[in-house]
Amino acid sequence: MQKVQKSDAQWRAELTPEQYHVLREKGTEPPFSGEYDHTFDPGTYRCSGCGTELFTSETKYDSGCGWPAFYAAATDEAIDEEVDTSYGMIRTEVTCASCGGHLGHVFPDGPAPTRTRYCINSAALRLEET
């Protein structure tokens, strides 16, 4: 996958303040506040920073966690995962493989068939409806 490289000034100019906070500063939007928490329209969820396809509506479900939840990424190459030890917790952070933007976290408590819950900030996503 081709890596997107931009300066901090370019990211700030292209993203909204909320998108910048989430994607570039590893922020989190308040639970139940995001645009896509309860959206179930058919389509593709792309990175709001670079447009990479990250998730599809077919794998989205209502986990009740307060953020959009998916049980699988669009492709194995779409996202990267790394250990996050911030705030005294051990979690797995999910980032866009193309631009490195922070998306959210992944947990092993999702539904079948993967038993995985990708808990993703709405600000990191852009729904391309089909």
C-alpha positions in Angstrom: 0.0 0.0 0.0 1.3 3.4 -0.9 2.0 5.6 2.2 0.5 9.1 2.4 3.0 11.6 3.7 2.0 15.1 4.6 3.3 17.9 6.9 1.5 18.8 10.0 0.4 22.1 8.3 -1.1 20.1 5.4 -3.1 17.9 7.7 -4.4 20.9 9.7 -5.4 22.6 6.5 -7.2 19.5 5.1 -9.0 18.2 8.2 -11.6 19.6 10.5 -10.4 20.3 14.0 -12.2 17.1 15.3 -10.7 15.0 12.5 -7.3 16.3 13.2 -7.6 15.6 16.9 -8.7 12.0 16.3 -6.5 11.1 13.3 -3.3 13.0 14.1 -3.4 13.4 17.9 -4.9 10.0 18.7 -8.0 11.6 20.2 -11.4 10.0 20.9 -14.8 11.6 20.3 -17.3 11.3 23.1 -19.3 8.1 23.1 -22.7 8.2 21.3 -21.8 11.5 19.7 -20.3 10.4 16.3 -22.1 10.7 13.0 -21.9 7.0 12.2 -22.6 5.4 15.5 -26.2 4.5 14.5 -25.8 4.7 10.7 -26.4 1.5 8.8 -26.7 2.7 5.2 -25.0 0.5 2.6 -21.6 1.6 1.5 -17.9 1.8 2.1 -16.3 3.5 5.1 -13.1 5.3 4.0 -10.4 7.1 6.0 -11.4 10.7 6.4 -7.8 11.6 6.1 -6.7 9.9 2.9 -9.7 8.1 1.4 -8.4 4.5 1.9 -11.2 1.9 2.1 -11.2 0.7 5.7 -14.6 -1.1 6.4 -17.8 -2.0 4.6 -21.4 -1.7 5.8 -21.7 -5.5 5.6 -19.5 -5.9 8.7 -20.9 -3.0 10.7 -23.1 -3.8 13.7 -24.6 -2.1 16.8 -22.3 -3.1 19.7 -23.7 -0.5 22.1 -20.2 0.8 22.8 -21.0 4.4 21.6 -18.8 4.3 18.5 -19.2 2.7 15.1 -18.3 -1.0 15.4 -17.2 -3.5 12.7 -16.3 -7.2 13.0 -13.8 -7.1 10.1 -11.7 -4.6 8.1 -12.3 -4.3 4.4 -8.9 -6.0 3.7 -6.0 -7.2 5.9 -3.9 -4.5 4.3 -6.3 -1.6 5.1 -5.3 -1.2 8.8 -2.4 -1.6 11.1 -2.6 -2.6 14.7 -0.2 -1.9 17.6 -0.1 -2.1 21.3 -1.4 1.0 23.1 -0.5 1.4 26.8 -1.9 4.9 27.3 -4.2 5.7 30.2 -2.9 2.8 32.3 -4.6 0.2 30.0 -3.3 -2.3 27.5 -5.3 -2.1 24.3 -4.7 -2.6 20.6 -4.8 0.6 18.6 -6.0 0.6 15.0 -4.5 2.9 12.4 -5.0 3.5 8.7 -2.2 1.6 6.9 -2.0 4.3 4.3 -1.7 7.6 6.3 -1.1 6.3 9.8 -4.2 8.1 11.1 -5.6 6.9 14.5 -8.9 5.2 13.9 -9.8 3.6 17.3 -9.2 0.3 19.0 -9.9 -3.4 18.4 -11.2 -5.8 21.1 -11.8 -9.6 21.1 -15.4 -9.4 22.1 -17.2 -9.0 18.8 -19.8 -11.2 17.1 -19.2 -14.3 14.9 -17.6 -15.0 12.6 -14.5 -13.1 13.8 -15.3 -12.4 17.5 -13.6 -9.1 16.9 -14.9 -5.6 17.6 -13.3 -2.7 15.8 -14.4 0.3 17.8 -13.8 3.3 15.4 -14.2 7.0 15.8 -16.8 8.5 13.3 -14.4 11.5 12.8 -11.9 9.1 11.3 -14.4 7.8 8.7 -16.3 9.0 5.6 -19.2 6.9 4.4 -19.4 6.5 0.6 -22.9 5.3 0.1 -23.8 2.7 -2.6 
